[in-house]
Amino acid sequence: MLIVIVVVLLVLWLVLSILGFVVKGLLWLAVLGIVLFAITAVVGFLRRAGGRRR
C-alpha cells in the first residue's frame, strides 16, 4: 500500500515539474515539483529500506 502511494506522489511531482518547465511563467512550479519529487523519493526509499531491517 505504501509503495503505491509513493509511486502516485512521484508521478504527481514529475507532472508538476514538467508543467512548470513548459509554462515559463510558472518556473516556481517546476522547482516545487523537483523538490517534492526528491523528498518523496528519499522518504519512500528510507521507509522501504527501514522495513527490511525489522
C-alpha positions, 0 to 999 in steps of 0.5 A: 500500500505504501509503495503505491502511494509513493509511486502516485506522489512521484508521478504527481511531482514529475507532472508538476515539474514538467508543467512548470518547465513548459509554462515559463511563467510558472518556473516556481512550479517546476522547482516545487515539483523537483523538490517534492519529487526528491523528498518523496523519493528519499522518504519512500526509499528510507521507509522501504529500506527501514522495513527490511531491517525489522 
